[in-house]
Amino acid sequence: MKKTLLFFWEIVKIFLIALLIVIPIREFIFQPFFVRGQSMEPNFHDFDYLIIDEISYRFSNPQRGDVVVFRNPNNLRQRLIKRIIGLPNETVKIKNGVVIIEKEGKSFVLKEPYLKKGTKTWGKLEIHLKENQYFVLGDNRIFSLDSRFFGPVDRSLIIGKVALRIWPLSVFAKKAPNF
């Protein structure tokens, strides 16, 4: 009887230690995320299983090209994955199928090596980003619900950046450009 109780107590201790390790990691450092939809193809596909780094942005700001997971500004319960295109205090223009970034009177056409060759960014807009606002776009511009529809994403809505792709196994840990 005593051996059974000791065995049971060891199982409980292992379980408690695992919880003490896993819960803080899951809540504050890394978080799993399933890609839903086609908005990030060809770099991320429907049902890709990703690990999101939640800690990096506590020490640094998101950068252009980062693939981030954030809360949808129109539905805070929904998480989306997109690429950061525009940074705070910049003006983002979409014109003639290209993205133009303007800051402090200087402008440049955004080079996007992560897109399929020949991809055009449809739409026409000009938006000035305020402090703590980011402009995000999906890599599959035709099938992406992004800042062209819901506007800039506030920094407070960004959960983290993609750190690792775990599933499917055939692409485990393969890095897409700027990821």
C-alpha positions as CSV (number, residue, x, y, z in Angstrom):
1,M,0.0,0.0,0.0
2,K,2.8,2.4,0.9
3,K,4.6,1.7,-2.4
4,T,1.4,2.4,-4.3
5,L,1.0,5.8,-2.5
6,L,4.6,6.7,-3.1
7,F,4.2,5.8,-6.8
8,F,1.0,7.9,-7.0
9,W,2.7,10.8,-5.2
10,E,5.7,10.7,-7.7
11,I,3.2,10.8,-10.6
12,V,1.4,13.8,-9.0
13,K,4.8,15.6,-8.5
14,I,5.8,15.1,-12.1
15,F,2.5,16.3,-13.3
16,L,2.7,19.5,-11.1
17,I,6.3,20.2,-12.2
18,A,5.2,19.8,-15.8
19,L,2.3,22.3,-15.3
20,L,4.6,24.8,-13.6
21,I,6.9,24.7,-16.6
22,V,4.4,24.4,-19.5
23,I,1.8,27.0,-18.4
24,P,4.2,30.0,-18.1
25,I,5.9,29.1,-21.4
26,R,2.6,28.7,-23.2
27,E,1.2,32.0,-21.8
28,F,4.2,34.3,-21.9
29,I,6.9,32.9,-24.3
30,F,5.6,30.7,-27.1
31,Q,2.1,29.9,-28.4
32,P,0.9,27.5,-31.0
33,F,-1.0,28.7,-34.0
34,F,-2.8,27.0,-36.9
35,V,-2.9,28.8,-40.2
36,R,-6.5,29.0,-41.5
37,G,-7.0,29.9,-45.2
38,Q,-4.9,30.8,-48.2
39,S,-3.9,34.4,-47.3
40,M,-0.2,33.6,-46.7
41,E,0.4,31.2,-49.6
42,P,2.9,30.4,-51.0
43,N,4.9,30.7,-47.7
44,F,2.3,29.3,-45.2
45,H,-0.6,27.0,-46.1
46,D,-3.9,26.1,-44.6
47,F,-3.4,23.9,-41.5
48,D,0.3,24.7,-41.1
49,Y,1.1,24.4,-37.4
50,L,3.3,27.3,-36.2
51,I,5.0,28.4,-33.0
52,I,4.6,32.1,-32.2
53,D,7.4,33.9,-30.3
54,E,5.6,36.2,-27.8
55,I,8.6,37.4,-26.0
56,S,10.8,39.1,-28.7
57,Y,8.4,42.1,-29.1
58,R,8.7,42.8,-25.4
59,F,12.3,43.9,-26.0
60,S,12.1,45.2,-29.6
61,N,9.6,46.5,-32.1
62,P,8.1,44.6,-35.1
63,Q,10.1,45.1,-38.3
64,R,9.0,45.3,-41.9
65,G,8.8,41.8,-43.3
66,D,8.1,40.0,-40.0
67,V,5.2,37.5,-40.2
68,V,3.0,38.2,-37.2
69,V,0.0,36.8,-35.5
70,F,-2.4,39.5,-34.1
71,R,-6.0,40.0,-33.0
72,N,-8.3,41.0,-35.8
73,P,-9.2,44.7,-35.1
74,N,-12.8,44.0,-36.0
75,N,-13.2,40.8,-34.0
76,L,-10.7,40.5,-31.1
77,R,-11.5,36.8,-30.6
78,Q,-10.1,36.0,-34.0
79,R,-6.3,35.7,-34.6
80,L,-4.9,36.4,-38.0
81,I,-1.5,35.9,-39.6
82,K,0.0,38.5,-42.0
83,R,3.2,40.2,-42.9
84,I,4.2,43.7,-41.6
85,I,4.5,46.1,-44.5
86,G,4.2,49.5,-43.0
87,L,5.8,50.8,-39.8
88,P,4.7,53.6,-37.4
89,N,4.7,57.1,-38.8
90,E,5.0,55.9,-42.4
91,T,2.6,56.5,-45.3
92,V,1.7,53.3,-47.2
93,K,0.5,53.7,-50.8
94,I,-0.8,51.1,-53.1
95,K,-0.8,52.2,-56.7
96,N,-0.5,50.4,-60.0
97,G,-0.1,47.0,-58.3
98,V,2.9,48.0,-56.1
99,V,3.4,49.1,-52.5
100,I,5.1,52.4,-51.9
101,I,6.5,53.4,-48.5
102,E,6.9,57.0,-47.7
103,K,8.6,58.5,-44.6
104,E,10.0,61.9,-44.0
105,G,9.6,63.0,-47.6
106,K,11.4,60.0,-49.0
107,S,9.6,57.2,-50.8
108,F,10.5,53.8,-52.2
109,V,8.8,50.9,-53.9
110,L,8.7,47.9,-51.5
111,K,10.7,44.9,-52.7
112,E,8.9,41.7,-51.7
113,P,11.0,38.6,-52.5
114,Y,8.6,36.4,-50.5
115,L,5.8,36.9,-53.0
116,K,5.2,34.7,-56.1
117,K,6.8,36.2,-59.1
118,G,4.3,38.5,-60.9
119,T,2.1,39.1,-57.8
120,K,0.4,42.5,-57.9
121,T,-1.1,44.2,-54.9
122,W,-4.6,45.2,-56.0
123,G,-6.4,48.2,-54.8
124,K,-5.6,51.8,-54.5
125,L,-5.1,53.5,-51.2
126,E,-3.0,55.9,-49.2
127,I,-2.8,55.7,-45.4
128,H,-0.7,57.4,-42.9
129,L,0.2,55.3,-39.9
130,K,0.2,56.8,-36.5
131,E,2.6,56.0,-33.6
132,N,2.1,52.3,-32.6
133,Q,0.3,51.4,-35.9
134,Y,1.3,48.8,-38.4
135,F,0.1,48.0,-42.0
136,V,-0.2,44.3,-42.7
137,L,-0.8,42.3,-45.9
138,G,-1.1,38.7,-46.7
139,D,1.4,37.2,-49.1
140,N,-1.5,35.9,-51.3
141,R,-2.9,39.3,-52.0
142,I,-6.0,38.1,-53.9
143,F,-7.3,36.0,-50.9
144,S,-6.2,38.1,-47.9
145,L,-8.3,40.0,-45.4
146,D,-5.7,42.6,-44.3
147,S,-5.1,46.3,-43.6
148,R,-6.6,47.1,-47.0
149,F,-9.9,46.2,-45.4
150,F,-9.7,46.8,-41.7
151,G,-7.0,49.5,-41.6
152,P,-3.9,49.6,-39.5
153,V,-3.2,47.2,-36.7
154,D,-2.4,48.7,-33.3
155,R,0.8,47.5,-31.6
156,S,-1.3,46.3,-28.6
157,L,-3.1,43.7,-30.9
158,I,0.1,42.0,-32.1
159,I,0.6,38.7,-30.2
160,G,4.0,37.7,-31.6
161,K,6.0,36.7,-34.6
162,V,6.3,33.4,-36.3
163,A,9.3,31.5,-34.9
164,L,9.0,28.0,-36.2
165,R,6.8,25.9,-38.5
166,I,6.2,22.4,-36.9
167,W,3.7,20.9,-39.3
168,P,3.7,19.6,-41.9
169,L,6.8,17.5,-41.2
170,S,7.9,17.8,-44.8
171,V,8.6,21.5,-44.1
172,F,9.4,21.3,-40.4
173,A,11.5,24.3,-39.4
174,K,12.1,25.4,-43.0
175,K,12.3,29.1,-43.1
176,A,10.3,31.2,-45.5
177,P,12.0,34.5,-46.5
178,N,11.9,37.0,-43.6
179,F,10.5,34.5,-41.2
